[in-house]
């Protein structure tokens, strides 16, 4: 019987048999209105998943990091959710076709176990985003978003907990159901209070205990 580690290794090896694709920062992987061109494994970089609201604004859904798979739900169900993917940094992907992916699962059914873990984690992140919107004030939703993001992308440094992912005010605003201007004002107010620093899409959380108190 394959161990969890060997199942993951077999899955990653499958992607290494595909096509390596290099993207610069800000490039589309899946364009608006286009179906997925395959299933992608993120080797390095960061990928933003979003859709467009009826008002023509970007609605950030999630940021994907190395070791994660793009197009997993589509690969397993065949349902295209019309999600747009673009890079937040120079990114390297490994691409295979949906047929390669499903054929592999049919012949290696135990490899579905790590995929199940990925799906559970993906829906947990989406659930956290929905729960975040239950907070009544923009400040609470913003703090919840920042703390949730820090669990995936936070790095401890001498200056504080750095969020190692570029976040525009519009990205933050769309995630917390606020306007860009309101999100920017809240970030500035929290910066004046010494809770964080925010400059050029780089956010550093300075006082985690005080931030958590907003959610108590």
C-alpha positions as CSV (number, residue, x, y, z in Angstrom):
1,X,0.0,0.0,0.0
2,X,1.3,3.4,-0.9
3,X,2.1,5.8,1.9
4,X,0.8,9.4,1.9
5,X,4.2,10.6,0.9
6,X,4.5,8.3,-2.1
7,X,1.0,9.2,-3.2
8,X,1.9,12.9,-3.2
9,X,5.2,12.1,-4.9
10,X,3.4,10.2,-7.6
11,X,1.0,13.1,-8.2
12,X,3.8,15.6,-8.4
13,X,5.7,13.3,-10.8
14,X,2.6,13.3,-13.0
15,X,2.8,17.0,-13.4
16,X,6.5,16.9,-14.1
17,X,5.7,14.8,-17.1
18,X,3.6,17.7,-18.5
19,X,4.6,21.1,-19.8
20,X,6.6,23.7,-17.8
21,X,5.2,27.2,-18.2
22,X,6.9,30.4,-17.1
23,X,4.9,33.6,-16.4
24,X,5.9,37.1,-15.5
25,X,4.1,39.1,-12.9
26,X,0.6,40.2,-13.9
27,X,0.1,37.7,-16.7
28,X,-3.1,35.7,-17.2
29,X,-3.0,31.9,-16.8
30,X,-6.8,31.6,-17.5
31,X,-8.3,34.7,-19.1
32,X,-11.8,36.1,-18.6
33,X,-14.3,33.9,-20.4
34,X,-11.8,31.3,-21.3
35,X,-12.1,27.6,-20.2
36,X,-9.2,26.1,-18.3
37,X,-6.4,24.9,-20.7
38,X,-5.5,22.1,-18.4
39,X,-4.6,21.3,-14.8
40,X,-1.7,23.3,-13.2
41,X,0.7,22.6,-10.4
42,X,2.3,25.7,-8.9
43,X,6.1,25.1,-8.7
44,X,6.9,28.6,-7.7
45,X,5.3,32.0,-7.5
46,X,1.8,33.2,-6.5
47,X,-1.5,33.1,-8.4
48,X,-4.6,35.2,-7.8
49,X,-8.0,33.6,-8.4
50,X,-10.8,36.1,-8.9
51,X,-14.0,36.8,-10.8
52,X,-15.6,40.0,-12.1
53,X,-18.6,41.5,-10.4
54,X,-21.6,42.9,-12.3
55,X,-20.1,46.3,-11.6
56,X,-16.9,45.4,-13.5
57,X,-14.7,45.1,-10.4
58,X,-12.3,42.3,-9.5
59,X,-13.5,40.1,-6.7
60,X,-10.6,38.3,-5.1
61,X,-11.4,34.7,-4.2
62,X,-8.1,33.2,-3.1
63,X,-4.4,33.4,-3.6
64,X,-2.7,30.2,-4.5
65,X,0.9,29.3,-3.5
66,X,3.5,26.7,-4.5
67,X,2.5,23.1,-4.0
68,X,-1.2,23.8,-4.9
69,X,-3.2,22.8,-7.9
70,X,-5.2,25.1,-10.2
71,X,-8.3,23.8,-11.9
72,X,-8.8,20.9,-9.5
73,X,-12.5,21.2,-9.2
74,X,-12.9,21.5,-13.0
75,X,-10.6,18.5,-13.5
76,X,-12.7,16.3,-11.1
77,X,-16.2,17.5,-12.1
78,X,-15.9,19.0,-15.5
79,X,-17.7,22.1,-14.3
80,X,-16.1,25.4,-15.3
81,X,-16.8,28.1,-12.7
82,X,-15.3,30.8,-15.0
83,X,-12.6,31.8,-12.5
84,X,-9.8,34.0,-13.7
85,X,-6.2,33.2,-12.8
86,X,-3.4,35.7,-13.0
87,X,0.1,35.9,-11.5
88,X,1.1,38.1,-8.6
89,X,4.8,37.4,-9.0
90,X,7.0,35.5,-11.5
91,X,5.5,32.1,-11.5
92,X,6.4,28.6,-12.8
93,X,3.6,26.1,-13.5
94,X,3.5,22.5,-14.6
95,X,0.6,21.8,-16.9
96,X,-1.1,18.6,-17.9
97,X,-4.4,17.9,-19.7
98,X,-7.6,17.0,-17.9
99,X,-7.4,13.6,-19.7
100,X,-3.9,12.9,-18.3
101,X,-5.1,13.8,-14.8
102,X,-8.3,11.7,-14.8
103,X,-6.5,8.7,-16.5
104,X,-3.9,8.8,-13.7
105,X,-6.5,8.8,-11.0
106,X,-8.3,5.8,-12.7
107,X,-5.0,3.8,-12.6
108,X,-3.8,5.2,-9.3
109,X,-6.9,5.5,-7.1
110,X,-5.0,5.9,-3.9
111,X,-3.5,9.1,-5.3
112,X,-6.9,10.6,-4.8
113,X,-6.2,10.8,-1.0
114,X,-3.9,13.8,-1.1
115,X,-6.3,15.4,-3.6
116,X,-9.1,15.1,-1.0
117,X,-6.9,16.8,1.5
118,X,-6.3,19.7,-1.0
119,X,-10.1,20.0,-1.7
120,X,-10.9,20.0,2.0
121,X,-8.3,22.7,2.6
122,X,-9.6,24.7,-0.4
123,X,-13.2,24.7,0.9
124,X,-12.0,25.5,4.4
125,X,-10.4,28.6,3.0
126,X,-13.6,29.6,1.2
127,X,-15.6,28.9,4.3
128,X,-13.3,31.2,6.3
129,X,-13.9,33.9,3.7
130,X,-17.7,33.5,4.1
131,X,-17.5,33.5,7.9
132,X,-15.3,36.6,7.8
133,X,-18.2,38.5,6.1
134,X,-20.4,37.8,9.2
135,X,-18.5,40.4,11.2
136,X,-20.5,43.6,11.4
137,X,-17.8,46.2,11.0
138,X,-15.3,46.8,8.3
139,X,-12.5,46.9,10.9
140,X,-13.5,43.5,12.2
141,X,-13.7,42.0,8.7
142,X,-10.3,43.6,7.8
143,X,-8.6,42.2,10.9
144,X,-10.1,38.7,10.3
145,X,-8.9,38.8,6.7
146,X,-5.3,39.9,7.7
147,X,-5.1,37.2,10.4
148,X,-6.4,34.5,8.1
149,X,-3.9,35.6,5.4
150,X,-1.1,35.6,7.9
151,X,-1.7,31.9,8.6
152,X,-0.9,31.1,5.0
153,X,1.6,33.7,4.1
154,X,3.0,35.2,7.3
155,X,6.7,35.2,8.1
156,X,8.1,36.2,11.5
157,X,10.7,39.0,11.2
158,X,12.2,41.6,13.6
159,X,9.8,44.2,12.3
160,X,6.7,41.9,12.8
161,X,4.7,39.3,10.9
162,X,5.2,40.1,7.3
163,X,2.5,39.0,4.8
164,X,4.6,37.6,2.0
165,X,2.0,38.2,-0.6
166,X,1.3,41.5,-2.5
167,X,-2.1,42.9,-1.6
168,X,-3.7,45.9,-3.3
169,X,-6.3,47.9,-1.4
170,X,-8.8,46.7,-4.0
171,X,-8.0,43.0,-3.4
172,X,-8.5,43.5,0.3
173,X,-11.7,45.5,-0.2
174,X,-13.3,42.9,-2.4
175,X,-12.5,40.2,0.1
176,X,-14.2,42.0,3.0
177,X,-17.1,43.5,1.1
178,X,-16.0,47.1,1.4
179,X,-15.0,49.9,-0.9
180,X,-11.3,50.4,-1.8
181,X,-11.5,53.8,-0.1
182,X,-12.9,52.4,3.1
183,X,-10.4,49.6,3.2
184,X,-7.6,52.1,2.7
185,X,-8.8,54.4,5.5
186,X,-9.1,51.5,7.9
187,X,-5.5,50.4,7.1
188,X,-4.3,53.9,7.6
189,X,-6.1,54.2,10.9
190,X,-4.7,50.9,12.1
191,X,-1.2,52.0,11.0
192,X,-1.5,55.1,13.1
193,X,-2.4,53.0,16.1
194,X,0.8,50.9,15.6
195,X,-1.1,47.7,14.7
196,X,0.5,47.3,11.3
197,X,2.5,49.0,8.5
198,X,1.3,49.1,4.9
199,X,3.4,50.4,2.0
200,X,3.5,49.4,-1.7
201,X,1.3,46.3,-1.2
202,X,3.5,45.1,1.7
203,X,1.8,44.6,5.0
204,X,3.5,43.9,8.3
205,X,1.4,43.0,11.3
206,X,3.0,44.6,14.4
207,X,0.8,43.6,17.3
208,X,-1.1,40.3,16.8
209,X,-2.6,40.2,20.4
210,X,-4.2,43.7,19.9
211,X,-5.5,42.7,16.5
212,X,-7.1,39.5,17.9
213,X,-8.9,41.6,20.5
214,X,-11.0,43.1,17.8
215,X,-12.6,39.7,17.1
216,X,-13.2,38.7,20.7
